[in-house]
Amino acid sequence: MSDLMPFAERTDVDIKTIDEYKQLTILKNIEQLKYDPNKIIAEFLRLNSLRRSERTLKKNCQRFENRMSEYRQSLPLLQQIRALGIDIDKLIPFQYCCR
C-alpha cells in the first residue's frame, strides 16, 4: 500500500480504488497458486463472523461479571436476613412499602 501512495497522490486515484485493485491482485494470485478463491473468501467471512461472535461473548461475559459482583455484595446481607427467619414473602411487601 505504501508503494502505491505516491502514485495515488500524483494521479488523484481514490484510496478505495487502490484497495479494490489490491484485493483483485490478491485473488488473481490465489487463483494462480491453484487455490479456490471462493473457499478462501468463505473462510475469511467465517473468520470475521467468529471475531464478531467473540466480541459479543466478551461483552456478555463482562456484563455477567458485573452482575455477579453486585450479587456478591448483596449476598451477605441476604444471608443475614434469611438467618433472622425473614422469608421472601415477607420482604416483597416491605420492598413495595419502601419505594
Secondary structure in CASP SS format (residue, H / E / C, confidence):
PFRMAT SS
TARGET T0000
AUTHOR 0000-0000-0000
METHOD secondary structure of the structure
MODEL  1
M C 1.00
S C 1.00
D C 1.00
L C 1.00
M H 1.00
P H 1.00
F H 1.00
A H 1.00
E H 1.00
R H 1.00
T H 1.00
D C 1.00
V C 1.00
D C 1.00
I H 1.00
K H 1.00
T H 1.00
I H 1.00
D H 1.00
E H 1.00
Y H 1.00
K H 1.00
Q H 1.00
L H 1.00
T H 1.00
I H 1.00
L H 1.00
K H 1.00
N H 1.00
I H 1.00
E H 1.00
Q H 1.00
L C 1.00
K C 1.00
Y C 1.00
D C 1.00
P H 1.00
N H 1.00
K H 1.00
I H 1.00
I H 1.00
A H 1.00
E H 1.00
F H 1.00
L H 1.00
R H 1.00
L H 1.00
N H 1.00
S H 1.00
L H 1.00
R H 1.00
R H 1.00
S H 1.00
E H 1.00
R H 1.00
T H 1.00
L H 1.00
K H 1.00
K H 1.00
N H 1.00
C H 1.00
Q H 1.00
R H 1.00
F H 1.00
E H 1.00
N H 1.00
R H 1.00
M H 1.00
S H 1.00
E H 1.00
Y H 1.00
R H 1.00
Q H 1.00
S H 1.00
L H 1.00
P H 1.00
L H 1.00
L H 1.00
Q H 1.00
Q H 1.00
I H 1.00
R H 1.00
A H 1.00
L C 1.00
G C 1.00
I C 1.00
D C 1.00
I H 1.00
D H 1.00
K H 1.00
L H 1.00
I H 1.00
P H 1.00
F H 1.00
Q H 1.00
Y H 1.00
C H 1.00
C H 1.00
R C 1.00
END
